[in-house]
Amino acid sequence: MWDGTMTASERLYIASMRYGDDLYNRQAFCEAYDIYKSAQAIGNLDSTAARNSADAFNQCYPPTPTLEVFPTTEVILPTDVPTVGP
């Protein structure tokens, strides 16, 4: 659908980026990220939306800490093996 200036999908694309920016500014990061994904399905995000989308992703899906496993006991193996004679 064309209204003489842009298509309906172009309007949806631009409106989605700006709505995502609004949600991001209200710190609704997960909702903003979902809206940015919808806009990105139509076209590349502009610089503001791309930056906000990356940050919203990190806010919504923060990295999980990794556990370091330390041995609790030390295993000592003998170096001299006794020989069994007749």
PDB file with SEQRES, HELIX, SHEET and CRYST1 records, atoms N, CA, C and O in Angstrom:
SEQRES   1 A   86  MET TRP ASP GLY THR MET THR ALA SER GLU ARG LEU TYR          
SEQRES   2 A   86  ILE ALA SER MET ARG TYR GLY ASP ASP LEU TYR ASN ARG          
SEQRES   3 A   86  GLN ALA PHE CYS GLU ALA TYR ASP ILE TYR LYS SER ALA          
SEQRES   4 A   86  GLN ALA ILE GLY ASN LEU ASP SER THR ALA ALA ARG ASN          
SEQRES   5 A   86  SER ALA ASP ALA PHE ASN GLN CYS TYR PRO PRO THR PRO          
SEQRES   6 A   86  THR LEU GLU VAL PHE PRO THR THR GLU VAL ILE LEU PRO          
SEQRES   7 A   86  THR ASP VAL PRO THR VAL GLY PRO                              
HELIX    1 AA1 ALA A    8  ASN A   25  1                                  18    
HELIX    2 AA2 PHE A   29  GLN A   40  1                                  12    
HELIX    3 AA3 SER A   47  CYS A   60  1                                  14    
CRYST1    1.000    1.000    1.000  90.00  90.00  90.00 P 1           1          
ATOM      1  N   MET A   1       0.847  -1.151   0.000  1.00  0.00           N  
ATOM      2  CA  MET A   1       0.000   0.000   0.000  1.00  0.00           C  
ATOM      3  C   MET A   1       0.907   1.233   0.000  1.00  0.00           C  
ATOM      4  O   MET A   1       1.842   1.319   0.796  1.00  0.00           O  
ATOM      5  N   TRP A   2       0.639   2.152  -0.863  1.00  0.00           N  
ATOM      6  CA  TRP A   2       1.428   3.362  -1.046  1.00  0.00           C  
ATOM      7  C   TRP A   2       0.515   4.574  -0.923  1.00  0.00           C  
ATOM      8  O   TRP A   2      -0.528   4.634  -1.574  1.00  0.00           O  
ATOM      9  N   ASP A   3       0.898   5.539  -0.093  1.00  0.00           N  
ATOM     10  CA  ASP A   3       0.060   6.734   0.063  1.00  0.00           C  
ATOM     11  C   ASP A   3       0.657   7.956  -0.625  1.00  0.00           C  
ATOM     12  O   ASP A   3       0.185   9.074  -0.418  1.00  0.00           O  
ATOM     13  N   GLY A   4       1.674   7.758  -1.429  1.00  0.00           N  
ATOM     14  CA  GLY A   4       2.306   8.860  -2.137  1.00  0.00           C  
ATOM     15  C   GLY A   4       3.628   9.274  -1.524  1.00  0.00           C  
ATOM     16  O   GLY A   4       4.435   9.932  -2.180  1.00  0.00           O  
ATOM     17  N   THR A   5       3.863   8.897  -0.270  1.00  0.00           N  
ATOM     18  CA  THR A   5       5.133   9.234   0.379  1.00  0.00           C  
ATOM     19  C   THR A   5       5.912   8.004   0.810  1.00  0.00           C  
ATOM     20  O   THR A   5       7.138   7.977   0.694  1.00  0.00           O  
ATOM     21  N   MET A   6       5.227   6.997   1.302  1.00  0.00           N  
ATOM     22  CA  MET A   6       5.883   5.756   1.714  1.00  0.00           C  
ATOM     23  C   MET A   6       4.865   4.635   1.821  1.00  0.00           C  
ATOM     24  O   MET A   6       3.655   4.858   1.816  1.00  0.00           O  
ATOM     25  N   THR A   7       5.398   3.413   1.919  1.00  0.00           N  
ATOM     26  CA  THR A   7       4.518   2.245   2.008  1.00  0.00           C  
ATOM     27  C   THR A   7       4.096   2.023   3.464  1.00  0.00           C  
ATOM     28  O   THR A   7       4.663   2.608   4.387  1.00  0.00           O  
ATOM     29  N   ALA A   8       3.108   1.181   3.640  1.00  0.00           N  
ATOM     30  CA  ALA A   8       2.642   0.842   4.980  1.00  0.00           C  
ATOM     31  C   ALA A   8       3.741   0.135   5.764  1.00  0.00           C  
ATOM     32  O   ALA A   8       3.882   0.364   6.965  1.00  0.00           O  
ATOM     33  N   SER A   9       4.525  -0.724   5.104  1.00  0.00           N  
ATOM     34  CA  SER A   9       5.598  -1.418   5.815  1.00  0.00           C  
ATOM     35  C   SER A   9       6.694  -0.446   6.239  1.00  0.00           C  
ATOM     36  O   SER A   9       7.300  -0.628   7.296  1.00  0.00           O  
ATOM     37  N   GLU A  10       6.960   0.587   5.430  1.00  0.00           N  
ATOM     38  CA  GLU A  10       7.937   1.601   5.836  1.00  0.00           C  
ATOM     39  C   GLU A  10       7.443   2.376   7.061  1.00  0.00           C  
ATOM     40  O   GLU A  10       8.220   2.691   7.962  1.00  0.00           O  
ATOM     41  N   ARG A  11       6.161   2.672   7.079  1.00  0.00           N  
ATOM     42  CA  ARG A  11       5.599   3.367   8.244  1.00  0.00           C  
ATOM     43  C   ARG A  11       5.689   2.486   9.489  1.00  0.00           C  
ATOM     44  O   ARG A  11       6.026   2.968  10.571  1.00  0.00           O  
ATOM     45  N   LEU A  12       5.389   1.206   9.338  1.00  0.00           N  
ATOM     46  CA  LEU A  12       5.481   0.269  10.460  1.00  0.00           C  
ATOM     47  C   LEU A  12       6.921   0.168  10.954  1.00  0.00           C  
ATOM     48  O   LEU A  12       7.168   0.144  12.160  1.00  0.00           O  
ATOM     49  N   TYR A  13       7.857   0.112  10.033  1.00  0.00           N  
ATOM     50  CA  TYR A  13       9.279   0.013  10.347  1.00  0.00           C  
ATOM     51  C   TYR A  13       9.729   1.220  11.174  1.00  0.00           C  
ATOM     52  O   TYR A  13      10.350   1.055  12.224  1.00  0.00           O  
ATOM     53  N   ILE A  14       9.422   2.415  10.711  1.00  0.00           N  
ATOM     54  CA  ILE A  14       9.828   3.634  11.418  1.00  0.00           C  
ATOM     55  C   ILE A  14       9.115   3.748  12.759  1.00  0.00           C  
ATOM     56  O   ILE A  14       9.737   4.083  13.767  1.00  0.00           O  
ATOM     57  N   ALA A  15       7.818   3.472  12.775  1.00  0.00           N  
ATOM     58  CA  ALA A  15       7.045   3.550  14.018  1.00  0.00           C  
ATOM     59  C   ALA A  15       7.550   2.537  15.037  1.00  0.00           C  
ATOM     60  O   ALA A  15       7.580   2.828  16.233  1.00  0.00           O  
ATOM     61  N   SER A  16       7.947   1.354  14.581  1.00  0.00           N  
ATOM     62  CA  SER A  16       8.465   0.330  15.499  1.00  0.00           C  
ATOM     63  C   SER A  16       9.776   0.776  16.135  1.00  0.00           C  
ATOM     64  O   SER A  16       9.983   0.581  17.333  1.00  0.00           O  
ATOM     65  N   MET A  17      10.666   1.376  15.338  1.00  0.00           N  
ATOM     66  CA  MET A  17      11.922   1.862  15.913  1.00  0.00           C  
ATOM     67  C   MET A  17      11.667   2.943  16.953  1.00  0.00           C  
ATOM     68  O   MET A  17      12.270   2.927  18.026  1.00  0.00           O  
ATOM     69  N   ARG A  18      10.772   3.887  16.642  1.00  0.00           N  
ATOM     70  CA  ARG A  18      10.513   4.969  17.593  1.00  0.00           C  
ATOM     71  C   ARG A  18       9.786   4.456  18.833  1.00  0.00           C  
ATOM     72  O   ARG A  18      10.042   4.935  19.938  1.00  0.00           O  
ATOM     73  N   TYR A  19       8.884   3.490  18.668  1.00  0.00           N  
ATOM     74  CA  TYR A  19       8.204   2.903  19.825  1.00  0.00           C  
ATOM     75  C   TYR A  19       9.212   2.134  20.677  1.00  0.00           C  
ATOM     76  O   TYR A  19       9.154   2.186  21.906  1.00  0.00           O  
ATOM     77  N   GLY A  20      10.130   1.426  20.032  1.00  0.00           N  
ATOM     78  CA  GLY A  20      11.191   0.737  20.771  1.00  0.00           C  
ATOM     79  C   GLY A  20      12.036   1.727  21.555  1.00  0.00           C  
ATOM     80  O   GLY A  20      12.400   1.458  22.700  1.00  0.00           O  
ATOM     81  N   ASP A  21      12.356   2.876  20.949  1.00  0.00           N  
ATOM     82  CA  ASP A  21      13.103   3.919  21.658  1.00  0.00           C  
ATOM     83  C   ASP A  21      12.339   4.413  22.873  1.00  0.00           C  
ATOM     84  O   ASP A  21      12.924   4.631  23.934  1.00  0.00           O  
ATOM     85  N   ASP A  22      11.033   4.591  22.720  1.00  0.00           N  
ATOM     86  CA  ASP A  22      10.203   5.046  23.837  1.00  0.00           C  
ATOM     87  C   ASP A  22      10.215   4.019  24.967  1.00  0.00           C  
ATOM     88  O   ASP A  22      10.388   4.375  26.132  1.00  0.00           O  
ATOM     89  N   LEU A  23      10.035   2.761  24.627  1.00  0.00           N  
ATOM     90  CA  LEU A  23      10.072   1.706  25.654  1.00  0.00           C  
ATOM     91  C   LEU A  23      11.444   1.638  26.312  1.00  0.00           C  
ATOM     92  O   LEU A  23      11.547   1.462  27.526  1.00  0.00           O  
ATOM     93  N   TYR A  24      12.488   1.776  25.517  1.00  0.00           N  
ATOM     94  CA  TYR A  24      13.852   1.751  26.051  1.00  0.00           C  
ATOM     95  C   TYR A  24      14.046   2.895  27.050  1.00  0.00           C  
ATOM     96  O   TYR A  24      14.602   2.687  28.128  1.00  0.00           O  
ATOM     97  N   ASN A  25      13.598   4.085  26.701  1.00  0.00           N  
ATOM     98  CA  ASN A  25      13.738   5.241  27.595  1.00  0.00           C  
ATOM     99  C   ASN A  25      12.950   5.078  28.881  1.00  0.00           C  
ATOM    100  O   ASN A  25      13.297   5.662  29.907  1.00  0.00           O  
ATOM    101  N   ARG A  26      11.884   4.280  28.825  1.00  0.00           N  
ATOM    102  CA  ARG A  26      11.100   3.993  30.036  1.00  0.00           C  
ATOM    103  C   ARG A  26      11.645   2.768  30.773  1.00  0.00           C  
ATOM    104  O   ARG A  26      11.033   2.288  31.728  1.00  0.00           O  
ATOM    105  N   GLN A  27      12.798   2.266  30.324  1.00  0.00           N  
ATOM    106  CA  GLN A  27      13.499   1.116  30.907  1.00  0.00           C  
ATOM    107  C   GLN A  27      12.689  -0.171  30.841  1.00  0.00           C  
ATOM    108  O   GLN A  27      12.843  -1.048  31.691  1.00  0.00           O  
ATOM    109  N   ALA A  28      11.838  -0.286  29.845  1.00  0.00           N  
ATOM    110  CA  ALA A  28      11.117  -1.536  29.569  1.00  0.00           C  
ATOM    111  C   ALA A  28      11.954  -2.286  28.530  1.00  0.00           C  
ATOM    112  O   ALA A  28      11.563  -2.416  27.371  1.00  0.00           O  
ATOM    113  N   PHE A  29      13.114  -2.776  28.973  1.00  0.00           N  
ATOM    114  CA  PHE A  29      14.127  -3.283  28.054  1.00  0.00           C  
ATOM    115  C   PHE A  29      13.689  -4.512  27.260  1.00  0.00           C  
ATOM    116  O   PHE A  29      13.955  -4.596  26.061  1.00  0.00           O  
ATOM    117  N   CYS A  30      13.032  -5.451  27.902  1.00  0.00           N  
ATOM    118  CA  CYS A  30      12.621  -6.669  27.188  1.00  0.00           C  
ATOM    119  C   CYS A  30      11.568  -6.354  26.119  1.00  0.00           C  
ATOM    120  O   CYS A  30      11.623  -6.882  25.008  1.00  0.00           O  
ATOM    121  N   GLU A  31      10.622  -5.502  26.464  1.00  0.00           N  
ATOM    122  CA  GLU A  31       9.599  -5.117  25.500  1.00  0.00           C  
ATOM    123  C   GLU A  31      10.225  -4.330  24.347  1.00  0.00           C  
ATOM    124  O   GLU A  31       9.867  -4.526  23.186  1.00  0.00           O  
ATOM    125  N   ALA A  32      11.158  -3.442  24.677  1.00  0.00           N  
ATOM    126  CA  ALA A  32      11.835  -2.662  23.636  1.00  0.00           C  
ATOM    127  C   ALA A  32      12.600  -3.581  22.691  1.00  0.00           C  
ATOM    128  O   ALA A  32      12.558  -3.403  21.474  1.00  0.00           O  
ATOM    129  N   TYR A  33      13.299  -4.561  23.255  1.00  0.00           N  
ATOM    130  CA  TYR A  33      14.068  -5.470  22.407  1.00  0.00           C  
ATOM    131  C   TYR A  33      13.151  -6.228  21.448  1.00  0.00           C  
ATOM    132  O   TYR A  33      13.492  -6.414  20.280  1.00  0.00           O  
ATOM    133  N   ASP A  34      11.994  -6.663  21.936  1.00  0.00           N  
ATOM    134  CA  ASP A  34      11.048  -7.370  21.061  1.00  0.00           C  
ATOM    135  C   ASP A  34      10.567  -6.473  19.911  1.00  0.00           C  
ATOM    136  O   ASP A  34      10.436  -6.933  18.777  1.00  0.00           O  
ATOM    137  N   ILE A  35      10.307  -5.208  20.204  1.00  0.00           N  
ATOM    138  CA  ILE A  35       9.862  -4.276  19.173  1.00  0.00           C  
ATOM    139  C   ILE A  35      10.988  -4.012  18.170  1.00  0.00           C  
ATOM    140  O   ILE A  35      10.754  -3.950  16.963  1.00  0.00           O  
ATOM    141  N   TYR A  36      12.202  -3.861  18.679  1.00  0.00           N  
ATOM    142  CA  TYR A  36      13.346  -3.660  17.773  1.00  0.00           C  
ATOM    143  C   TYR A  36      13.522  -4.863  16.844  1.00  0.00           C  
ATOM    144  O   TYR A  36      13.845  -4.698  15.667  1.00  0.00           O  
ATOM    145  N   LYS A  37      13.314  -6.062  17.368  1.00  0.00           N  
ATOM    146  CA  LYS A  37      13.413  -7.260  16.511  1.00  0.00           C  
ATOM    147  C   LYS A  37      12.376  -7.222  15.400  1.00  0.00           C  
ATOM    148  O   LYS A  37      12.659  -7.614  14.268  1.00  0.00           O  
ATOM    149  N   SER A  38      11.179  -6.750  15.719  1.00  0.00           N  
ATOM    150  CA  SER A  38      10.127  -6.636  14.696  1.00  0.00           C  
ATOM    151  C   SER A  38      10.520  -5.635  13.620  1.00  0.00           C  
ATOM    152  O   SER A  38      10.321  -5.882  12.431  1.00  0.00           O  
ATOM    153  N   ALA A  39      11.080  -4.505  14.040  1.00  0.00           N  
ATOM    154  CA  ALA A  39      11.523  -3.494  13.069  1.00  0.00           C  
ATOM    155  C   ALA A  39      12.671  -4.034  12.225  1.00  0.00           C  
ATOM    156  O   ALA A  39      12.736  -3.781  11.022  1.00  0.00           O  
ATOM    157  N   GLN A  40      13.562  -4.768  12.846  1.00  0.00           N  
ATOM    158  CA  GLN A  40      14.725  -5.301  12.129  1.00  0.00           C  
ATOM    159  C   GLN A  40      14.318  -6.360  11.113  1.00  0.00           C  
ATOM    160  O   GLN A  40      15.059  -6.619  10.165  1.00  0.00           O  
ATOM    161  N   ALA A  41      13.167  -6.968  11.291  1.00  0.00           N  
ATOM    162  CA  ALA A  41      12.676  -7.928  10.301  1.00  0.00           C  
ATOM    163  C   ALA A  41      12.304  -7.227   8.995  1.00  0.00           C  
ATOM    164  O   ALA A  41      12.254  -7.853   7.936  1.00  0.00           O  
ATOM    165  N   ILE A  42      12.042  -5.917   9.081  1.00  0.00           N  
ATOM    166  CA  ILE A  42      11.683  -5.147   7.886  1.00  0.00           C  
ATOM    167  C   ILE A  42      12.922  -4.513   7.258  1.00  0.00           C  
ATOM    168  O   ILE A  42      13.059  -4.499   6.035  1.00  0.00           O  
ATOM    169  N   GLY A  43      13.824  -3.988   8.089  1.00  0.00           N  
ATOM    170  CA  GLY A  43      15.018  -3.325   7.570  1.00  0.00           C  
ATOM    171  C   GLY A  43      16.045  -3.126   8.666  1.00  0.00           C  
ATOM    172  O   GLY A  43      15.794  -3.449   9.827  1.00  0.00           O  
ATOM    173  N   ASN A  44      17.205  -2.594   8.298  1.00  0.00           N  
ATOM    174  CA  ASN A  44      18.258  -2.326   9.271  1.00  0.00           C  
ATOM    175  C   ASN A  44      17.834  -1.213  10.212  1.00  0.00           C  
ATOM    176  O   ASN A  44      17.191  -0.248   9.800  1.00  0.00           O  
ATOM    177  N   LEU A  45      18.199  -1.354  11.476  1.00  0.00           N  
ATOM    178  CA  LEU A  45      17.885  -0.331  12.459  1.00  0.00           C  
ATOM    179  C   LEU A  45      18.785   0.878  12.250  1.00  0.00           C  
ATOM    180  O   LEU A  45      19.936   0.740  11.834  1.00  0.00           O  
ATOM    181  N   ASP A  46      18.253   2.069  12.541  1.00  0.00           N  
ATOM    182  CA  ASP A  46      19.118   3.250  12.488  1.00  0.00           C  
ATOM    183  C   ASP A  46      20.069   3.209  13.684  1.00  0.00           C  
ATOM    184  O   ASP A  46      19.946   2.337  14.545  1.00  0.00           O  
ATOM    185  N   SER A  47      21.014   4.145  13.740  1.00  0.00           N  
ATOM    186  CA  SER A  47      22.074   4.067  14.753  1.00  0.00           C  
ATOM    187  C   SER A  47      21.529   4.121  16.179  1.00  0.00           C  
ATOM    188  O   SER A  47      22.013   3.391  17.044  1.00  0.00           O  
ATOM    189  N   THR A  48      20.545   4.960  16.438  1.00  0.00           N  
ATOM    190  CA  THR A  48      19.976   5.053  17.789  1.00  0.00           C  
ATOM    191  C   THR A  48      19.270   3.762  18.170  1.00  0.00           C  
ATOM    192  O   THR A  48      19.479   3.231  19.261  1.00  0.00           O  
ATOM    193  N   ALA A  49      18.442   3.265  17.277  1.00  0.00           N  
ATOM    194  CA  ALA A  49      17.704   2.033  17.565  1.00  0.00           C  
ATOM    195  C   ALA A  49      18.661   0.843  17.698  1.00  0.00           C  
ATOM    196  O   ALA A  49      18.446  -0.028  18.540  1.00  0.00           O  
ATOM    197  N   ALA A  50      19.710   0.800  16.877  1.00  0.00           N  
ATOM    198  CA  ALA A  50      20.675  -0.309  16.953  1.00  0.00           C  
ATOM    199  C   ALA A  50      21.406  -0.290  18.289  1.00  0.00           C  
ATOM    200  O   ALA A  50      21.588  -1.333  18.916  1.00  0.00           O  
ATOM    201  N   ARG A  51      21.824   0.889  18.722  1.00  0.00           N  
ATOM    202  CA  ARG A  51      22.528   1.017  20.007  1.00  0.00           C  
ATOM    203  C   ARG A  51      21.594   0.637  21.158  1.00  0.00           C  
ATOM    204  O   ARG A  51      21.976  -0.112  22.057  1.00  0.00           O  
ATOM    205  N   ASN A  52      20.361   1.165  21.119  1.00  0.00           N  
ATOM    206  CA  ASN A  52      19.390   0.848  22.172  1.00  0.00           C  
ATOM    207  C   ASN A  52      19.030  -0.632  22.171  1.00  0.00           C  
ATOM    208  O   ASN A  52      18.867  -1.234  23.233  1.00  0.00           O  
ATOM    209  N   SER A  53      18.907  -1.220  20.989  1.00  0.00           N  
ATOM    210  CA  SER A  53      18.563  -2.633  20.889  1.00  0.00           C  
ATOM    211  C   SER A  53      19.646  -3.506  21.516  1.00  0.00           C  
ATOM    212  O   SER A  53      19.344  -4.456  22.238  1.00  0.00           O  
ATOM    213  N   ALA A  54      20.905  -3.182  21.239  1.00  0.00           N  
ATOM    214  CA  ALA A  54      22.012  -3.963  21.810  1.00  0.00           C  
ATOM    215  C   ALA A  54      22.030  -3.848  23.330  1.00  0.00           C  
ATOM    216  O   ALA A  54      22.240  -4.840  24.029  1.00  0.00           O  
ATOM    217  N   ASP A  55      21.809  -2.638  23.843  1.00  0.00           N  
ATOM    218  CA  ASP A  55      21.794  -2.456  25.287  1.00  0.00           C  
ATOM    219  C   ASP A  55      20.566  -3.117  25.908  1.00  0.00           C  
ATOM    220  O   ASP A  55      20.660  -3.721  26.977  1.00  0.00           O  
ATOM    221  N   ALA A  56      19.423  -3.008  25.249  1.00  0.00           N  
ATOM    222  CA  ALA A  56      18.202  -3.639  25.764  1.00  0.00           C  
ATOM    223  C   ALA A  56      18.382  -5.156  25.846  1.00  0.00           C  
ATOM    224  O   ALA A  56      17.929  -5.787  26.801  1.00  0.00           O  
ATOM    225  N   PHE A  57      19.044  -5.738  24.844  1.00  0.00           N  
ATOM    226  CA  PHE A  57      19.312  -7.179  24.875  1.00  0.00           C  
ATOM    227  C   PHE A  57      20.133  -7.534  26.106  1.00  0.00           C  
ATOM    228  O   PHE A  57      19.814  -8.488  26.815  1.00  0.00           O  
ATOM    229  N   ASN A  58      21.200  -6.759  26.362  1.00  0.00           N  
ATOM    230  CA  ASN A  58      22.058  -7.044  27.528  1.00  0.00           C  
ATOM    231  C   ASN A  58      21.326  -6.834  28.840  1.00  0.00           C  
ATOM    232  O   ASN A  58      21.590  -7.538  29.815  1.00  0.00           O  
ATOM    233  N   GLN A  59      20.408  -5.873  28.880  1.00  0.00           N  
ATOM    234  CA  GLN A  59      19.629  -5.638  30.095  1.00  0.00           C  
ATOM    235  C   GLN A  59      18.600  -6.746  30.309  1.00  0.00           C  
ATOM    236  O   GLN A  59      18.351  -7.166  31.439  1.00  0.00           O  
ATOM    237  N   CYS A  60      18.011  -7.209  29.219  1.00  0.00           N  
ATOM    238  CA  CYS A  60      16.964  -8.230  29.315  1.00  0.00           C  
ATOM    239  C   CYS A  60      17.553  -9.628  29.508  1.00  0.00           C  
ATOM    240  O   CYS A  60      16.993 -10.453  30.230  1.00  0.00           O  
ATOM    241  N   TYR A  61      18.680  -9.883  28.859  1.00  0.00           N  
ATOM    242  CA  TYR A  61      19.335 -11.192  28.934  1.00  0.00           C  
ATOM    243  C   TYR A  61      20.763 -11.009  29.426  1.00  0.00           C  
ATOM    244  O   TYR A  61      21.709 -11.171  28.655  1.00  0.00           O  
ATOM    245  N   PRO A  62      20.932 -10.669  30.719  1.00  0.00           N  
ATOM    246  CA  PRO A  62      22.289 -10.418  31.210  1.00  0.00           C  
ATOM    247  C   PRO A  62      23.127 -11.700  31.186  1.00  0.00           C  
ATOM    248  O   PRO A  62      22.599 -12.804  31.310  1.00  0.00           O  
ATOM    249  N   PRO A  63      24.435 -11.531  31.024  1.00  0.00           N  
ATOM    250  CA  PRO A  63      25.289 -12.714  31.039  1.00  0.00           C  
ATOM    251  C   PRO A  63      25.241 -13.377  32.412  1.00  0.00           C  
ATOM    252  O   PRO A  63      25.145 -12.706  33.439  1.00  0.00           O  
ATOM    253  N   THR A  64      25.306 -14.668  32.409  1.00  0.00           N  
ATOM    254  CA  THR A  64      25.284 -15.396  33.675  1.00  0.00           C  
ATOM    255  C   THR A  64      26.719 -15.639  34.138  1.00  0.00           C  
ATOM    256  O   THR A  64      27.608 -15.873  33.320  1.00  0.00           O  
ATOM    257  N   PRO A  65      26.939 -15.582  35.440  1.00  0.00           N  
ATOM    258  CA  PRO A  65      28.294 -15.816  35.931  1.00  0.00           C  
ATOM    259  C   PRO A  65      28.702 -17.272  35.714  1.00  0.00           C  
ATOM    260  O   PRO A  65      27.869 -18.178  35.746  1.00  0.00           O  
ATOM    261  N   THR A  66      29.963 -17.469  35.498  1.00  0.00           N  
ATOM    262  CA  THR A  66      30.464 -18.832  35.356  1.00  0.00           C  
ATOM    263  C   THR A  66      31.053 -19.277  36.680  1.00  0.00           C  
ATOM    264  O   THR A  66      31.603 -18.471  37.430  1.00  0.00           O  
ATOM    265  N   LEU A  67      30.937 -20.530  36.955  1.00  0.00           N  
ATOM    266  CA  LEU A  67      31.472 -21.093  38.183  1.00  0.00           C  
ATOM    267  C   LEU A  67      32.868 -21.628  37.922  1.00  0.00           C  
ATOM    268  O   LEU A  67      33.126 -22.278  36.909  1.00  0.00           O  
ATOM    269  N   GLU A  68      33.760 -21.342  38.854  1.00  0.00           N  
ATOM    270  CA  GLU A  68      35.088 -21.919  38.762  1.00  0.00           C  
ATOM    271  C   GLU A  68      35.120 -23.118  39.694  1.00  0.00           C  
ATOM    272  O   GLU A  68      34.757 -23.015  40.866  1.00  0.00           O  
ATOM    273  N   VAL A  69      35.551 -24.242  39.173  1.00  0.00           N  
ATOM    274  CA  VAL A  69      35.592 -25.464  39.962  1.00  0.00           C  
ATOM    275  C   VAL A  69      37.027 -25.684  40.413  1.00  0.00           C  
ATOM    276  O   VAL A  69      37.949 -25.772  39.602  1.00  0.00           O  
ATOM    277  N   PHE A  70      37.190 -25.770  41.711  1.00  0.00           N  
ATOM    278  CA  PHE A  70      38.512 -26.013  42.285  1.00  0.00           C  
ATOM    279  C   PHE A  70      38.508 -27.405  42.886  1.00  0.00           C  
ATOM    280  O   PHE A  70      37.532 -27.794  43.528  1.00  0.00           O  
ATOM    281  N   PRO A  71      39.582 -28.169  42.692  1.00  0.00           N  
ATOM    282  CA  PRO A  71      39.620 -29.505  43.293  1.00  0.00           C  
ATOM    283  C   PRO A  71      39.639 -29.386  44.819  1.00  0.00           C  
ATOM    284  O   PRO A  71      40.292 -28.508  45.383  1.00  0.00           O  
ATOM    285  N   THR A  72      38.917 -30.280  45.459  1.00  0.00           N  
ATOM    286  CA  THR A  72      38.850 -30.242  46.920  1.00  0.00           C  
ATOM    287  C   THR A  72      39.861 -31.190  47.550  1.00  0.00           C  
ATOM    288  O   THR A  72      40.253 -31.003  48.702  1.00  0.00           O  
ATOM    289  N   THR A  73      40.275 -32.179  46.825  1.00  0.00           N  
ATOM    290  CA  THR A  73      41.285 -33.100  47.357  1.00  0.00           C  
ATOM    291  C   THR A  73      42.344 -33.333  46.293  1.00  0.00           C  
ATOM    292  O   THR A  73      42.071 -33.272  45.094  1.00  0.00           O  
ATOM    293  N   GLU A  74      43.527 -33.594  46.746  1.00  0.00           N  
ATOM    294  CA  GLU A  74      44.627 -33.853  45.838  1.00  0.00           C  
ATOM    295  C   GLU A  74      44.884 -35.354  45.804  1.00  0.00           C  
ATOM    296  O   GLU A  74      44.989 -35.997  46.849  1.00  0.00           O  
ATOM    297  N   VAL A  75      44.983 -35.892  44.632  1.00  0.00           N  
ATOM    298  CA  VAL A  75      45.247 -37.317  44.472  1.00  0.00           C  
ATOM    299  C   VAL A  75      46.731 -37.479  44.184  1.00  0.00           C  
ATOM    300  O   VAL A  75      47.260 -36.902  43.234  1.00  0.00           O  
ATOM    301  N   ILE A  76      47.404 -38.282  45.027  1.00  0.00           N  
ATOM    302  CA  ILE A  76      48.829 -38.538  44.845  1.00  0.00           C  
ATOM    303  C   ILE A  76      48.995 -39.972  44.379  1.00  0.00           C  
ATOM    304  O   ILE A  76      48.592 -40.914  45.062  1.00  0.00           O  
ATOM    305  N   LEU A  77      49.579 -40.120  43.232  1.00  0.00           N  
ATOM    306  CA  LEU A  77      49.822 -41.454  42.687  1.00  0.00           C  
ATOM    307  C   LEU A  77      51.270 -41.850  42.982  1.00  0.00           C  
ATOM    308  O   LEU A  77      52.174 -41.022  42.871  1.00  0.00           O  
ATOM    309  N   PRO A  78      51.489 -43.095  43.353  1.00  0.00           N  
ATOM    310  CA  PRO A  78      52.863 -43.528  43.650  1.00  0.00           C  
ATOM    311  C   PRO A  78      53.693 -43.551  42.364  1.00  0.00           C  
ATOM    312  O   PRO A  78      53.207 -43.900  41.288  1.00  0.00           O  
ATOM    313  N   THR A  79      54.944 -43.173  42.515  1.00  0.00           N  
ATOM    314  CA  THR A  79      55.838 -43.196  41.364  1.00  0.00           C  
ATOM    315  C   THR A  79      56.643 -44.484  41.315  1.00  0.00           C  
ATOM    316  O   THR A  79      57.067 -44.909  40.240  1.00  0.00           O  
ATOM    317  N   ASP A  80      56.859 -45.114  42.476  1.00  0.00           N  
ATOM    318  CA  ASP A  80      57.571 -46.402  42.525  1.00  0.00           C  
ATOM    319  C   ASP A  80      56.550 -47.515  42.605  1.00  0.00           C  
ATOM    320  O   ASP A  80      55.735 -47.564  43.527  1.00  0.00           O  
ATOM    321  N   VAL A  81      56.600 -48.384  41.657  1.00  0.00           N  
ATOM    322  CA  VAL A  81      55.696 -49.529  41.663  1.00  0.00           C  
ATOM    323  C   VAL A  81      56.508 -50.717  42.132  1.00  0.00           C  
ATOM    324  O   VAL A  81      57.504 -51.080  41.505  1.00  0.00           O  
ATOM    325  N   PRO A  82      56.089 -51.325  43.233  1.00  0.00           N  
ATOM    326  CA  PRO A  82      56.852 -52.481  43.743  1.00  0.00           C  
ATOM    327  C   PRO A  82      56.759 -53.660  42.772  1.00  0.00           C  
ATOM    328  O   PRO A  82      55.716 -53.913  42.168  1.00  0.00           O  
ATOM    329  N   THR A  83      57.853 -54.353  42.646  1.00  0.00           N  
ATOM    330  CA  THR A  83      57.852 -55.550  41.808  1.00  0.00           C  
ATOM    331  C   THR A  83      57.542 -56.761  42.646  1.00  0.00           C  
ATOM    332  O   THR A  83      57.969 -56.852  43.797  1.00  0.00           O  
ATOM    333  N   VAL A  84      56.825 -57.666  42.095  1.00  0.00           N  
ATOM    334  CA  VAL A  84      56.451 -58.891  42.797  1.00  0.00           C  
ATOM    335  C   VAL A  84      57.369 -59.991  42.288  1.00  0.00           C  
ATOM    336  O   VAL A  84      57.399 -60.279  41.092  1.00  0.00           O  
ATOM    337  N   GLY A  85      58.112 -60.599  43.191  1.00  0.00           N  
ATOM    338  CA  GLY A  85      59.064 -61.647  42.786  1.00  0.00           C  
ATOM    339  C   GLY A  85      58.535 -63.037  43.088  1.00  0.00           C  
ATOM    340  O   GLY A  85      57.548 -63.190  43.807  1.00  0.00           O  
ATOM    341  N   PRO A  86      59.211 -64.081  42.521  1.00  0.00           N  
ATOM    342  CA  PRO A  86      58.781 -65.473  42.777  1.00  0.00           C  
ATOM    343  C   PRO A  86      59.096 -65.977  44.145  1.00  0.00           C  
ATOM    344  O   PRO A  86      58.783 -67.123  44.467  1.00  0.00           O  
TER     345      PRO A  86                                                      
END                                                                             
